[in-house]
Amino acid sequence: MTREQIEGVASLALLVGLNDKTLGRLRALVPDIHLTLCNDDDVHGAAPALHYRGLNVYLVDGHDHCPTLTEDLGAATGLVLAEVVED
């Protein structure tokens, strides 16, 4: 996974909106990257790899039995697209 791929996924998600339909479209475009959509309030334990207005993107390491958040791009196998809701 490259930084450019992450930025492309994030840009498309922001352009068309964060929802299940977008997630399906993104999965078709980057089938080798596992993608998850959630609320940013549900993510704990790592800093986002990318931060945009309305979206934080976290890296996921899925090499072990249980996927974990990571800050190491070289270990990342997936992304969490976390919607940031401004109060």
C-alpha positions in Angstrom: 0.0 0.0 0.0 1.3 3.4 -0.9 0.6 6.9 0.5 -0.8 7.8 -2.9 -3.3 4.9 -2.7 -4.4 6.1 0.7 -4.8 9.6 -0.5 -6.8 8.4 -3.5 -9.2 6.4 -1.3 -9.7 9.3 1.1 -10.3 11.8 -1.7 -12.9 9.6 -3.4 -14.6 8.9 -0.1 -14.8 12.6 0.6 -16.0 13.4 -2.9 -18.9 11.0 -3.0 -19.7 10.8 0.7 -19.0 8.3 3.5 -21.5 5.5 3.3 -21.8 1.8 2.6 -22.3 2.4 -1.2 -19.1 4.3 -1.3 -17.3 1.6 0.7 -18.4 -1.0 -1.8 -17.2 1.2 -4.7 -13.8 1.7 -3.1 -13.5 -2.0 -2.3 -14.0 -2.7 -6.0 -11.3 -0.1 -6.9 -8.7 -1.4 -4.4 -9.5 -5.0 -3.8 -6.1 -5.7 -2.2 -6.8 -3.2 0.6 -9.2 -4.1 3.4 -11.5 -1.1 4.1 -13.7 -0.4 7.1 -16.0 2.6 7.7 -16.9 3.8 11.2 -17.3 6.9 13.3 -14.0 8.5 14.5 -15.3 8.4 18.1 -15.0 4.6 17.9 -11.3 4.6 17.1 -8.7 4.5 19.9 -5.1 3.7 20.2 -3.4 5.2 17.1 -3.0 8.5 15.4 -4.6 8.9 12.0 -2.3 8.5 9.0 -4.3 11.2 7.2 -6.6 13.9 8.6 -9.2 15.8 6.5 -12.1 17.9 7.5 -14.8 15.2 8.2 -12.5 12.2 7.8 -9.6 10.5 9.6 -7.8 7.6 7.9 -6.2 5.0 10.1 -3.8 2.2 9.1 -4.6 -1.4 9.9 -2.1 -4.2 10.2 -3.9 -7.5 9.4 -0.8 -9.8 9.4 -1.6 -11.4 12.7 -4.7 -13.3 13.7 -6.5 -10.1 14.9 -6.2 -6.8 12.9 -4.7 -3.9 14.9 -4.2 -0.2 14.3 -0.7 0.7 13.3 1.2 3.9 12.4 3.6 1.9 10.2 2.7 2.2 6.5 4.9 -0.7 5.7 2.9 -3.0 7.9 -0.5 -1.7 6.8 -2.9 -4.1 5.0 -6.0 -2.0 5.4 -7.6 1.3 6.2 -10.3 2.5 8.6 -12.2 5.5 7.1 -13.4 7.2 10.2 -16.0 9.9 9.8 -15.4 13.0 12.0 -18.6 14.6 13.1 -18.0 18.2 14.2 -19.9 19.2 17.4 
